[in-house]
Amino acid sequence: MKNVFKRIISLFAISGLALFLASPAMASTEYDPNDSTFDPSGTYVPLVVTVVPPAENQTVTDSNGNTNTAIEDNSNNSAVPDQSNSTVNGVNTNSSNDNSNIATVDSTDSNSNSTTSGNSETGAGSDNNTTTNNKQNNNTNVGNQTDINNNADATSDTGNNNAGMNTGDGSVTTGNSDIAANIINLANTVIDGSKSMALPVINYFSDLIGDIIAGDNSSAPVLGSDLNLFQIVSNFLTGNGSDNSSIVNNNLGNSRITDNNANTDNNLNLSANSGQNTTLMNTGNGDVVTGNANVAANVVNFLNTSVLASSWWMGMVNVFGNWMGNLVLPSLTGSNGSVTSNQSATNGQTGADSDNVSIINNNNGTDQTINNNANLIDNVTANGNTGDNQSLANTGSGSIKSGDVNIKDNKLTFANNTVVGNQWWMMIINSLHGWSGALIGSPDGTMQLVSVSQLQSADNSQTGAGSDNFATINNDNSSTTTVNNTANVGNMLELSANTGGNKASYNTGSGDIKTGDANILSNLISFANNTFHVQNWAMGIINVFGNWFGDAQMDNTALGLNTVVTTGSSDINVQNQNTGAGSDNSAAINDTANSQLKINNDLNIEKTLTVNVNTGRNKSDINTGNSDIQSGNIKTEINDRAVGNGLFLPVAFLASDSNANLAAKNSNTGSDSDNNSLINFLKNMKIVICNKVNMVKNVAANLNTGDNEADMNTGSSSIVTGNIDFKFNESDKFNFIKAVIPKTPSNPPEEKPEQEYGSGGGGALIATDLGNVLPRAGADGLLELALLGLTAAGTIWAIRRRQ
Amino acid sequence: MKSKYLLSSLMAAAGFLVFTGMAKASDATVSNSTTGAESHNKASINISSSNTAAINNVANVRNNINVCANTGGNKANMNTGDGSVVTGDASATVSSSTNVNNVSLQGSSSAGGFSANVSNNTAGAKSHNDAKVDVDSPSTLVLNNSANIANNLSTRLNTGENKANMNTGDGAVRSGEANSLLRATTRANMADIAFGGGMSGDITLSNMRTGYDSDNDINANISSGKELYITSEAVINNNFDANVETGDNEASKNTGDGSSRSGDASATTEVTTAVNETRVRQRGGSGSFDVALSNNTTGAQSDNYIRLDLDSGDSVYVDNIADINNDIYAKAETGDNQANMNTGDGAVRSGDASVEATFSTRANLADLNMGSGSGDVMVDATNSHTGYDSDNDIRIDLDSGSELSINNQAQIYNQLDLRALTGYNKANMNTGDGSVVSGDASIDGELNTTANKTSFIGAAMGSGDMDVTASNNITGAKSDNNIKFDLNKENEMDINNAMDACNDGVIVNHTGENKAKENTGDGGILSGDSAVDVTVNTSGGNIGSGAMDGMSSFNDFSTSQDLNGDGQIHVSVDGNDIL
């Protein structure tokens, strides 16, 4: 088994992202890092593309080329109108330590584990021993240590031009200056399950035309095959004076220890400039017209995600351009199986004075410990300037018109969350410039029943005179899962866009300045320390950084991701019946299934956002003619969401729907016999949760369109300043625990959920909890969050164009 | 290997799904029947199914938001022509929502069912027969919530402070609107707990046809109490500082007319705080038991003993501490404009100023709905047809006391400083007319505070009818027949509320103190309306109980003896009922 795991791990490790990308379904849209066709405006060229292949337990540092510096400088152009555009487009993709332990199961077989162990018709005075040791321990230890440092220092400059002291006119016209930086960090994703679909991570650094088939269902396993466990241990028709022993020892414990440690630092220093031009002391007019300065930064951190599931699908798709095509999600076919366990230990018709021992020992169960420690520091500084222009002392009129500044900052933090349950799915779609499409065929949330039935019997019947008979079944359920996640994430974004700081002064003619707009967009998404312990699980994150014209298609009938309610029954019978005179008879069943869930969440968040925006502070003084100043508008929108230390537990807390029928009997016992019937039925549940969150958020915004001067001009002067519109929305949710009963057709909720408490079915719950966390995106502010689908098990969200 | 792995996976998943100890329905049968002479027979079942949850939530959140927006501060002075300043609008919306320590645990609506049938039946002579069932099914929830949240929100918006002075032509200043909205919504320490109804069941315990000189013992212990400990502590500080200014403009000393006109200014603050809200619901009815105990047809010189211990008390302890400080300063100013000493007319017109402050504070709310079931107990205990010189004992201990304790402590301070200013304008010493028109000023404040509110609905706290029948019937010669029944039903409800609420306000509304004097032409002043509307509602220390159906209990004891031997029936009832 271990070798199979290792081989699969190696396969993933070696082929990494390319494994999925090279699949036949992707043939029409194969990824080619050298393909530079993405050119929506005719100017975008991906300068740097770094893909770090994943490797098992490999440490990836910035020595792998993650430091990207690109500088273009078109300055010092004299007297020549410069209309060239400057674009810096940097992309970093880091993917490391994606370990997948995958045990595939034949899609059609039922799984049976049968043990029959016994001594029958043994001779007088014989010694008969049957011992079966069934040791099935799966020990999985995963240790991931990842350090990622991304430093991007990019400058795009079309400004700093000088057209001065010309006898004729002096004129400067600058082109647009654009910077786009995209960073994706994917580290320490551990998938531990018996069956799997795929872990596609798809990145397109260009426009994309065509469908993405995210998973091939032709080889998809049936979810949840039936499982039957039959164990029969018996001593039957034993001889007089014989010693008969039948023992089955089952040790089905699982031990999973996952240690994830991720340190990620993203340092982005992006500066776009088209301003700081001068036209001074020309005999004619002095004119400055600057282009726009656009800065866009997209950072996605996906760290320390542990999935313990039987069947799962997880995918991430990033398209750094426009996408025309559909996303076809996998069909997970099949239904959930049942678990049947029959165990019997019997001593029957034992001989006189014989010793008979029948024992079944089982050891399997759950004990989960999840320790999450997340430290996030986000520092974003956005500087936008179109002001600080001067048009002074021109013989003609002086005119300044500064451009608008638009800043949009979206942050989403999803850290230290645990989802426990049977079915869970979530789809997050970010289409930053609009989505014209829909989710088609979402699961309808139909309930399925999983039956877990257990039948245990320990019997001594018709025991011989003077015989000693022991029939015992011991079930001690214990398996341990430990997940330790430590994530340290530092995001430092310094974003500057400048079109101002121009001078058109001392010209004999007029001095005119018209600056372009400055636009800054930053999207910062961090997923860290999230654990999903579910049977069937699907999660998709789709980021389209341009427009998306297409649908996300799920197969409603086949996806099978429906909420499952477990029913079950335990029948346990212990009996000494028709025991012989003077015999000692002991029948016992010890059934212990103590479950424990311990979660320690420690979340520290520091967020600092500094916004400095200026379109004002312009001067148009002492011109001989008129003086006009018109400063641009400022529009700033900040959306900040954090969800941390959450536990979703879509099951009943204090009761279940299982039945237990227990019977301990001594009947028809022989004279002078000792008969003991014992059942110990111990099912204890313990939950210990410690959540701790410390968050400090500092936001400082200095916005100015005023402080302009138009003094002492010979003509009249006019100042018109722009509007300021500042919006800040934050919604943070920490330390929440939800254990709710899934809604079933046969078990409708007794009370209508009250909005105030947000209770109700699992679907509504998740909708409530995740519904407010996604950022609105899009540079033009025309997008909104929309709930596309809602089921009892999950929800789907999209960001789409406002109606 | 595949199947093993799948097994473990499925079992692991199932382990979480079957999220409980006590099964929905359990049937336990324990019997020693037709035992041999001089045999020793023991049959026992132990069921342990506890649910324990210990949850500690600690949240420390600081939101410091500081916004400065300026479209004013412009100068168009000393121009040969006209000087004109028109400033844009400034608008800031800051919305902060914090939701921490929110726990919702939903139990099944169905009560746990339990059925036990324990018997020694047809025991052999001189045999020893023990039948025993122990059920221990406690549920314990310990929830500690601690939240410390500070929202420091500050805006400074300015469209004023403009100057158009000393121009040869006209001087005109027109400042834009300024609107500030600060909103903080805080929810902390919410607990919503729903658990299933009390365990119900049929219990039959009997020694029947016991043999000569045999010992027959039956012991049944059933314990199913629930204990909830919920402690919430919230410290919330909201500090708002909204300073909105469109005034302080000047258009003076112009050769032409001087006009100074300020835009409207509004400062709106909304503070919504809800902390320490506890909701406990019991779904379904409380536990009902139907118990039959009998020593019937016991052997000569036999010892027959039956004992039942039934413990089903619930305890709920809620401790809430809330410390909430709201410190709000909101100022909207459009006045203090000047149009003086112009050669033409001097005109000042200040915009409207409005300040709105809304507070909604809820703290320490407990809503307990303990179900509507009756929790009846029916007991039928009989010694009948007892053997010669036999000892026949039946003993029943029933403990169903409940305890409810709620302690609320609230300290709420609201400190307000609200100012709407449109006055202090001047149009003096103009060669033409001087006119001042000040805008309306309005302040609208609403404070709603609700603290320490407890509502209780239900009857599960140990109510329910009791119907006991005890009889020694056709007892053997020289036999000892005893039936003892002890009922301990003590209910306690303690609710302690402490509240310290303080509202401290400074309200300044001003449209006057304008001046239009020493003008060569007319001097006119028209000051705006001033309106202040402040509403304060404070509610604390309320205890409400809704439907108290079934809160009375009815106990019916009937005893009968028909003795040849010694017989004793003892019934004791200890405790008090609610209402």
Chai-1 contact restraints between the chains, C-beta under 6 A:
chainA,res_idxA,chainB,res_idxB,connection_type,confidence,min_distance_angstrom,max_distance_angstrom,comment,restraint_id
A,M1,B,M1,contact,1.0,0.0,6.0,A-B,restraint_1
A,A103,B,Y5,contact,1.0,0.0,6.0,A-B,restraint_2
A,V105,B,K2,contact,1.0,0.0,6.0,A-B,restraint_3
A,V105,B,L6,contact,1.0,0.0,6.0,A-B,restraint_4
A,N111,B,S3,contact,1.0,0.0,6.0,A-B,restraint_5
A,N111,B,L6,contact,1.0,0.0,6.0,A-B,restraint_6
A,N113,B,S3,contact,1.0,0.0,6.0,A-B,restraint_7
A,Q136,B,K4,contact,1.0,0.0,6.0,A-B,restraint_8
A,S194,B,Y5,contact,1.0,0.0,6.0,A-B,restraint_9
A,S194,B,L6,contact,1.0,0.0,6.0,A-B,restraint_10
A,S194,B,S9,contact,1.0,0.0,6.0,A-B,restraint_11
A,L227,B,L7,contact,1.0,0.0,6.0,A-B,restraint_12
A,L227,B,L10,contact,1.0,0.0,6.0,A-B,restraint_13
A,L252,B,S8,contact,1.0,0.0,6.0,A-B,restraint_14
A,N254,B,S8,contact,1.0,0.0,6.0,A-B,restraint_15
A,S310,B,S9,contact,1.0,0.0,6.0,A-B,restraint_16
A,V339,B,L10,contact,1.0,0.0,6.0,A-B,restraint_17
A,N364,B,M11,contact,1.0,0.0,6.0,A-B,restraint_18
A,T366,B,A12,contact,1.0,0.0,6.0,A-B,restraint_19
A,T366,B,G15,contact,1.0,0.0,6.0,A-B,restraint_20
A,V420,B,F16,contact,1.0,0.0,6.0,A-B,restraint_21
A,V452,B,A14,contact,1.0,0.0,6.0,A-B,restraint_22
A,Q535,B,A13,contact,1.0,0.0,6.0,A-B,restraint_23
A,T566,B,L17,contact,1.0,0.0,6.0,A-B,restraint_24
A,T566,B,V18,contact,1.0,0.0,6.0,A-B,restraint_25
A,S595,B,G15,contact,1.0,0.0,6.0,A-B,restraint_26
A,V651,B,L17,contact,1.0,0.0,6.0,A-B,restraint_27
A,V651,B,F19,contact,1.0,0.0,6.0,A-B,restraint_28
A,A652,B,G107,contact,1.0,0.0,6.0,A-B,restraint_29
A,A652,B,S108,contact,1.0,0.0,6.0,A-B,restraint_30
A,F653,B,L105,contact,1.0,0.0,6.0,A-B,restraint_31
A,F653,B,G107,contact,1.0,0.0,6.0,A-B,restraint_32
A,L654,B,N51,contact,1.0,0.0,6.0,A-B,restraint_33
A,L654,B,G107,contact,1.0,0.0,6.0,A-B,restraint_34
A,L654,B,S139,contact,1.0,0.0,6.0,A-B,restraint_35
A,L654,B,F195,contact,1.0,0.0,6.0,A-B,restraint_36
A,L654,B,G196,contact,1.0,0.0,6.0,A-B,restraint_37
A,A655,B,T20,contact,1.0,0.0,6.0,A-B,restraint_38
A,A655,B,G107,contact,1.0,0.0,6.0,A-B,restraint_39
A,A655,B,S108,contact,1.0,0.0,6.0,A-B,restraint_40
A,A655,B,G196,contact,1.0,0.0,6.0,A-B,restraint_41
A,S656,B,V18,contact,1.0,0.0,6.0,A-B,restraint_42
A,S656,B,T20,contact,1.0,0.0,6.0,A-B,restraint_43
A,D657,B,K24,contact,1.0,0.0,6.0,A-B,restraint_44
A,S658,B,V18,contact,1.0,0.0,6.0,A-B,restraint_45
A,S658,B,A23,contact,1.0,0.0,6.0,A-B,restraint_46
A,N659,B,A23,contact,1.0,0.0,6.0,A-B,restraint_47
A,N659,B,A25,contact,1.0,0.0,6.0,A-B,restraint_48
A,A660,B,A23,contact,1.0,0.0,6.0,A-B,restraint_49
A,A660,B,S26,contact,1.0,0.0,6.0,A-B,restraint_50
A,N661,B,D27,contact,1.0,0.0,6.0,A-B,restraint_51
A,L662,B,A28,contact,1.0,0.0,6.0,A-B,restraint_52
A,L662,B,I45,contact,1.0,0.0,6.0,A-B,restraint_53
A,A663,B,T29,contact,1.0,0.0,6.0,A-B,restraint_54
A,A664,B,V30,contact,1.0,0.0,6.0,A-B,restraint_55
A,A664,B,A43,contact,1.0,0.0,6.0,A-B,restraint_56
A,A664,B,I45,contact,1.0,0.0,6.0,A-B,restraint_57
A,K665,B,S31,contact,1.0,0.0,6.0,A-B,restraint_58
A,N666,B,N32,contact,1.0,0.0,6.0,A-B,restraint_59
A,N666,B,N41,contact,1.0,0.0,6.0,A-B,restraint_60
A,N666,B,A43,contact,1.0,0.0,6.0,A-B,restraint_61
A,S667,B,S33,contact,1.0,0.0,6.0,A-B,restraint_62
A,S667,B,T34,contact,1.0,0.0,6.0,A-B,restraint_63
A,N668,B,T34,contact,1.0,0.0,6.0,A-B,restraint_64
A,T669,B,T35,contact,1.0,0.0,6.0,A-B,restraint_65
A,T669,B,G36,contact,1.0,0.0,6.0,A-B,restraint_66
A,T669,B,S39,contact,1.0,0.0,6.0,A-B,restraint_67
A,T669,B,N41,contact,1.0,0.0,6.0,A-B,restraint_68
A,G670,B,G36,contact,1.0,0.0,6.0,A-B,restraint_69
A,S671,B,G36,contact,1.0,0.0,6.0,A-B,restraint_70
A,S671,B,A37,contact,1.0,0.0,6.0,A-B,restraint_71
A,S671,B,E38,contact,1.0,0.0,6.0,A-B,restraint_72
A,D672,B,E38,contact,1.0,0.0,6.0,A-B,restraint_73
A,S673,B,G36,contact,1.0,0.0,6.0,A-B,restraint_74
A,S673,B,S39,contact,1.0,0.0,6.0,A-B,restraint_75
A,D674,B,H40,contact,1.0,0.0,6.0,A-B,restraint_76
A,N675,B,N41,contact,1.0,0.0,6.0,A-B,restraint_77
A,N676,B,K42,contact,1.0,0.0,6.0,A-B,restraint_78
A,S677,B,A43,contact,1.0,0.0,6.0,A-B,restraint_79
A,L678,B,S44,contact,1.0,0.0,6.0,A-B,restraint_80
A,I679,B,I45,contact,1.0,0.0,6.0,A-B,restraint_81
A,N680,B,N46,contact,1.0,0.0,6.0,A-B,restraint_82
A,F681,B,I47,contact,1.0,0.0,6.0,A-B,restraint_83
A,L682,B,S48,contact,1.0,0.0,6.0,A-B,restraint_84
A,K683,B,G21,contact,1.0,0.0,6.0,A-B,restraint_85
A,K683,B,S49,contact,1.0,0.0,6.0,A-B,restraint_86
A,N684,B,G21,contact,1.0,0.0,6.0,A-B,restraint_87
A,N684,B,S50,contact,1.0,0.0,6.0,A-B,restraint_88
A,M685,B,G21,contact,1.0,0.0,6.0,A-B,restraint_89
A,M685,B,N51,contact,1.0,0.0,6.0,A-B,restraint_90
A,K686,B,T52,contact,1.0,0.0,6.0,A-B,restraint_91
A,I687,B,A53,contact,1.0,0.0,6.0,A-B,restraint_92
A,V688,B,A54,contact,1.0,0.0,6.0,A-B,restraint_93
A,I689,B,I55,contact,1.0,0.0,6.0,A-B,restraint_94
A,C690,B,N56,contact,1.0,0.0,6.0,A-B,restraint_95
A,N691,B,N57,contact,1.0,0.0,6.0,A-B,restraint_96
A,K692,B,V58,contact,1.0,0.0,6.0,A-B,restraint_97
A,V693,B,A59,contact,1.0,0.0,6.0,A-B,restraint_98
A,N694,B,N60,contact,1.0,0.0,6.0,A-B,restraint_99
A,M695,B,V61,contact,1.0,0.0,6.0,A-B,restraint_100
A,V696,B,R62,contact,1.0,0.0,6.0,A-B,restraint_101
A,K697,B,N63,contact,1.0,0.0,6.0,A-B,restraint_102
A,N698,B,N64,contact,1.0,0.0,6.0,A-B,restraint_103
A,V699,B,I65,contact,1.0,0.0,6.0,A-B,restraint_104
A,A700,B,N66,contact,1.0,0.0,6.0,A-B,restraint_105
A,A701,B,V67,contact,1.0,0.0,6.0,A-B,restraint_106
A,N702,B,C68,contact,1.0,0.0,6.0,A-B,restraint_107
A,L703,B,A69,contact,1.0,0.0,6.0,A-B,restraint_108
A,N704,B,N70,contact,1.0,0.0,6.0,A-B,restraint_109
A,T705,B,T71,contact,1.0,0.0,6.0,A-B,restraint_110
A,T705,B,G88,contact,1.0,0.0,6.0,A-B,restraint_111
A,G706,B,N70,contact,1.0,0.0,6.0,A-B,restraint_112
A,G706,B,T71,contact,1.0,0.0,6.0,A-B,restraint_113
A,G706,B,G72,contact,1.0,0.0,6.0,A-B,restraint_114
A,G706,B,G73,contact,1.0,0.0,6.0,A-B,restraint_115
A,G706,B,N74,contact,1.0,0.0,6.0,A-B,restraint_116
A,D707,B,G73,contact,1.0,0.0,6.0,A-B,restraint_117
A,N708,B,N74,contact,1.0,0.0,6.0,A-B,restraint_118
A,E709,B,K75,contact,1.0,0.0,6.0,A-B,restraint_119
A,A710,B,A76,contact,1.0,0.0,6.0,A-B,restraint_120
A,D711,B,K75,contact,1.0,0.0,6.0,A-B,restraint_121
A,D711,B,N77,contact,1.0,0.0,6.0,A-B,restraint_122
A,D711,B,M78,contact,1.0,0.0,6.0,A-B,restraint_123
A,M712,B,M78,contact,1.0,0.0,6.0,A-B,restraint_124
A,N713,B,N79,contact,1.0,0.0,6.0,A-B,restraint_125
A,T714,B,T80,contact,1.0,0.0,6.0,A-B,restraint_126
A,G715,B,G81,contact,1.0,0.0,6.0,A-B,restraint_127
A,S716,B,N79,contact,1.0,0.0,6.0,A-B,restraint_128
A,S716,B,G81,contact,1.0,0.0,6.0,A-B,restraint_129
A,S716,B,D82,contact,1.0,0.0,6.0,A-B,restraint_130
A,S716,B,G169,contact,1.0,0.0,6.0,A-B,restraint_131
A,S717,B,A76,contact,1.0,0.0,6.0,A-B,restraint_132
A,S717,B,N79,contact,1.0,0.0,6.0,A-B,restraint_133
A,S717,B,G83,contact,1.0,0.0,6.0,A-B,restraint_134
A,S718,B,S84,contact,1.0,0.0,6.0,A-B,restraint_135
A,I719,B,N74,contact,1.0,0.0,6.0,A-B,restraint_136
A,I719,B,A76,contact,1.0,0.0,6.0,A-B,restraint_137
A,I719,B,V85,contact,1.0,0.0,6.0,A-B,restraint_138
A,V720,B,V86,contact,1.0,0.0,6.0,A-B,restraint_139
A,T721,B,T71,contact,1.0,0.0,6.0,A-B,restraint_140
A,T721,B,T87,contact,1.0,0.0,6.0,A-B,restraint_141
A,T721,B,G88,contact,1.0,0.0,6.0,A-B,restraint_142
A,G722,B,G88,contact,1.0,0.0,6.0,A-B,restraint_143
A,N723,B,G88,contact,1.0,0.0,6.0,A-B,restraint_144
A,N723,B,D89,contact,1.0,0.0,6.0,A-B,restraint_145
A,I724,B,A69,contact,1.0,0.0,6.0,A-B,restraint_146
A,I724,B,T71,contact,1.0,0.0,6.0,A-B,restraint_147
A,I724,B,A90,contact,1.0,0.0,6.0,A-B,restraint_148
A,D725,B,S91,contact,1.0,0.0,6.0,A-B,restraint_149
A,F726,B,V67,contact,1.0,0.0,6.0,A-B,restraint_150
A,F726,B,A92,contact,1.0,0.0,6.0,A-B,restraint_151
A,K727,B,T93,contact,1.0,0.0,6.0,A-B,restraint_152
A,F728,B,V94,contact,1.0,0.0,6.0,A-B,restraint_153
A,N729,B,S95,contact,1.0,0.0,6.0,A-B,restraint_154
A,E730,B,S96,contact,1.0,0.0,6.0,A-B,restraint_155
A,S731,B,S97,contact,1.0,0.0,6.0,A-B,restraint_156
A,D732,B,T98,contact,1.0,0.0,6.0,A-B,restraint_157
A,K733,B,N99,contact,1.0,0.0,6.0,A-B,restraint_158
A,F734,B,A59,contact,1.0,0.0,6.0,A-B,restraint_159
A,F734,B,V100,contact,1.0,0.0,6.0,A-B,restraint_160
A,N735,B,N57,contact,1.0,0.0,6.0,A-B,restraint_161
A,N735,B,A59,contact,1.0,0.0,6.0,A-B,restraint_162
A,N735,B,V100,contact,1.0,0.0,6.0,A-B,restraint_163
A,N735,B,N101,contact,1.0,0.0,6.0,A-B,restraint_164
A,F736,B,N102,contact,1.0,0.0,6.0,A-B,restraint_165
A,I737,B,V103,contact,1.0,0.0,6.0,A-B,restraint_166
A,K738,B,S104,contact,1.0,0.0,6.0,A-B,restraint_167
A,A739,B,L105,contact,1.0,0.0,6.0,A-B,restraint_168
A,A739,B,Q106,contact,1.0,0.0,6.0,A-B,restraint_169
A,V740,B,Q106,contact,1.0,0.0,6.0,A-B,restraint_170
A,I741,B,Q106,contact,1.0,0.0,6.0,A-B,restraint_171
A,E750,B,S109,contact,1.0,0.0,6.0,A-B,restraint_172
A,E750,B,R283,contact,1.0,0.0,6.0,A-B,restraint_173
A,Y757,B,D192,contact,1.0,0.0,6.0,A-B,restraint_174
A,S759,B,S104,contact,1.0,0.0,6.0,A-B,restraint_175
